[in-house]
Amino acid sequence: MDSFQQFEEKIARAIEVLKRVQAEKKALEHELDRAKSAAKERARDAEAHERELVALRREREEVRTRVEKLLEQIDALTKPDAPA
């Protein structure tokens, strides 16, 4: 086999390797885009859950305060020396 033919074969193999690497790169870029998109969605979900948690905690505190006031009123009404 002459050296030119060997050179052609090496070039052909290099081209095949390059094509394979380009296809793998494209697949990995696509996978990366999907992963970034999923991460953004999870971050949005986490933020929404955090806002909901804050709102629920605030509501719980408001309810606790209202219940304490009601209990104080009941306690005041049930004391033996409480005015009727």
Phi and psi restraints in degrees (value plus and minus 20) as a CYANA .aco file:
   2 ASP   PHI     -99.9   -59.9
   2 ASP   PSI     143.6   183.6
   3 SER   PHI     -86.4   -46.4
   3 SER   PSI     -49.9    -9.9
   4 PHE   PHI     -87.6   -47.6
   4 PHE   PSI     -61.5   -21.5
   5 GLN   PHI     -85.1   -45.1
   5 GLN   PSI     -60.1   -20.1
   6 GLN   PHI     -81.7   -41.7
   6 GLN   PSI     -61.3   -21.3
   7 PHE   PHI     -82.0   -42.0
   7 PHE   PSI     -62.8   -22.8
   8 GLU   PHI     -81.0   -41.0
   8 GLU   PSI     -62.0   -22.0
   9 GLU   PHI     -85.7   -45.7
   9 GLU   PSI     -60.5   -20.5
  10 LYS   PHI     -83.2   -43.2
  10 LYS   PSI     -61.2   -21.2
  11 ILE   PHI     -84.6   -44.6
  11 ILE   PSI     -62.2   -22.2
  12 ALA   PHI     -82.5   -42.5
  12 ALA   PSI     -63.4   -23.4
  13 ARG   PHI     -84.6   -44.6
  13 ARG   PSI     -60.2   -20.2
  14 ALA   PHI     -83.1   -43.1
  14 ALA   PSI     -59.6   -19.6
  15 ILE   PHI     -84.3   -44.3
  15 ILE   PSI     -62.6   -22.6
  16 GLU   PHI     -82.9   -42.9
  16 GLU   PSI     -62.3   -22.3
  17 VAL   PHI     -83.5   -43.5
  17 VAL   PSI     -63.5   -23.5
  18 LEU   PHI     -81.5   -41.5
  18 LEU   PSI     -63.2   -23.2
  19 LYS   PHI     -81.9   -41.9
  19 LYS   PSI     -63.5   -23.5
  20 ARG   PHI     -84.1   -44.1
  20 ARG   PSI     -63.3   -23.3
  21 VAL   PHI     -84.6   -44.6
  21 VAL   PSI     -60.4   -20.4
  22 GLN   PHI     -83.9   -43.9
  22 GLN   PSI     -60.5   -20.5
  23 ALA   PHI     -85.9   -45.9
  23 ALA   PSI     -62.1   -22.1
  24 GLU   PHI     -83.4   -43.4
  24 GLU   PSI     -61.1   -21.1
  25 LYS   PHI     -81.3   -41.3
  25 LYS   PSI     -64.6   -24.6
  26 LYS   PHI     -82.7   -42.7
  26 LYS   PSI     -62.5   -22.5
  27 ALA   PHI     -84.0   -44.0
  27 ALA   PSI     -61.9   -21.9
  28 LEU   PHI     -87.3   -47.3
  28 LEU   PSI     -57.5   -17.5
  29 GLU   PHI     -84.1   -44.1
  29 GLU   PSI     -60.5   -20.5
  30 HIS   PHI     -84.3   -44.3
  30 HIS   PSI     -64.1   -24.1
  31 GLU   PHI     -83.0   -43.0
  31 GLU   PSI     -59.7   -19.7
  32 LEU   PHI     -83.9   -43.9
  32 LEU   PSI     -63.0   -23.0
  33 ASP   PHI     -79.7   -39.7
  33 ASP   PSI     -63.7   -23.7
  34 ARG   PHI     -83.0   -43.0
  34 ARG   PSI     -61.5   -21.5
  35 ALA   PHI     -86.2   -46.2
  35 ALA   PSI     -61.1   -21.1
  36 LYS   PHI     -83.3   -43.3
  36 LYS   PSI     -62.9   -22.9
  37 SER   PHI     -82.4   -42.4
  37 SER   PSI     -63.9   -23.9
  38 ALA   PHI     -84.9   -44.9
  38 ALA   PSI     -58.8   -18.8
  39 ALA   PHI     -85.5   -45.5
  39 ALA   PSI     -60.5   -20.5
  40 LYS   PHI     -83.5   -43.5
  40 LYS   PSI     -61.0   -21.0
  41 GLU   PHI     -83.9   -43.9
  41 GLU   PSI     -62.9   -22.9
  42 ARG   PHI     -83.9   -43.9
  42 ARG   PSI     -57.9   -17.9
  43 ALA   PHI     -85.4   -45.4
  43 ALA   PSI     -61.6   -21.6
  44 ARG   PHI     -83.4   -43.4
  44 ARG   PSI     -62.4   -22.4
  45 ASP   PHI     -81.9   -41.9
  45 ASP   PSI     -62.9   -22.9
  46 ALA   PHI     -83.2   -43.2
  46 ALA   PSI     -61.7   -21.7
  47 GLU   PHI     -83.9   -43.9
  47 GLU   PSI     -62.0   -22.0
  48 ALA   PHI     -84.0   -44.0
  48 ALA   PSI     -61.7   -21.7
  49 HIS   PHI     -85.4   -45.4
  49 HIS   PSI     -58.6   -18.6
  50 GLU   PHI     -83.6   -43.6
  50 GLU   PSI     -63.9   -23.9
  51 ARG   PHI     -82.4   -42.4
  51 ARG   PSI     -62.3   -22.3
  52 GLU   PHI     -83.6   -43.6
  52 GLU   PSI     -61.7   -21.7
  53 LEU   PHI     -81.9   -41.9
  53 LEU   PSI     -63.7   -23.7
  54 VAL   PHI     -82.1   -42.1
  54 VAL   PSI     -64.7   -24.7
  55 ALA   PHI     -82.8   -42.8
  55 ALA   PSI     -62.6   -22.6
  56 LEU   PHI     -85.6   -45.6
  56 LEU   PSI     -58.8   -18.8
  57 ARG   PHI     -85.5   -45.5
  57 ARG   PSI     -61.1   -21.1
  58 ARG   PHI     -82.9   -42.9
  58 ARG   PSI     -64.7   -24.7
  59 GLU   PHI     -82.5   -42.5
  59 GLU   PSI     -62.0   -22.0
  60 ARG   PHI     -81.1   -41.1
  60 ARG   PSI     -62.2   -22.2
  61 GLU   PHI     -85.3   -45.3
  61 GLU   PSI     -59.6   -19.6
  62 GLU   PHI     -83.6   -43.6
  62 GLU   PSI     -63.8   -23.8
  63 VAL   PHI     -83.6   -43.6
  63 VAL   PSI     -62.8   -22.8
  64 ARG   PHI     -78.6   -38.6
  64 ARG   PSI     -65.6   -25.6
  65 THR   PHI     -81.9   -41.9
  65 THR   PSI     -63.7   -23.7
  66 ARG   PHI     -84.5   -44.5
  66 ARG   PSI     -62.4   -22.4
  67 VAL   PHI     -84.0   -44.0
  67 VAL   PSI     -61.9   -21.9
  68 GLU   PHI     -80.8   -40.8
  68 GLU   PSI     -62.3   -22.3
  69 LYS   PHI     -83.0   -43.0
  69 LYS   PSI     -62.7   -22.7
  70 LEU   PHI     -83.3   -43.3
  70 LEU   PSI     -62.3   -22.3
  71 LEU   PHI     -83.6   -43.6
  71 LEU   PSI     -58.7   -18.7
  72 GLU   PHI     -83.3   -43.3
  72 GLU   PSI     -61.3   -21.3
  73 GLN   PHI     -85.0   -45.0
  73 GLN   PSI     -63.1   -23.1
  74 ILE   PHI     -82.6   -42.6
  74 ILE   PSI     -63.7   -23.7
  75 ASP   PHI     -81.1   -41.1
  75 ASP   PSI     -62.3   -22.3
  76 ALA   PHI     -84.3   -44.3
  76 ALA   PSI     -57.1   -17.1
  77 LEU   PHI     -95.1   -55.1
  77 LEU   PSI     -46.3    -6.3
  78 THR   PHI    -115.8   -75.8
  78 THR   PSI     -20.2    19.8
  79 LYS   PHI     -88.9   -48.9
  79 LYS   PSI     122.8   162.8
  80 PRO   PHI     -80.3   -40.3
  80 PRO   PSI     -51.8   -11.8
  81 ASP   PHI    -117.4   -77.4
  81 ASP   PSI      -6.3    33.7
  82 ALA   PHI     -91.4   -51.4
  82 ALA   PSI     118.0   158.0
  83 PRO   PHI     -90.8   -50.8
  83 PRO   PSI     122.4   162.4
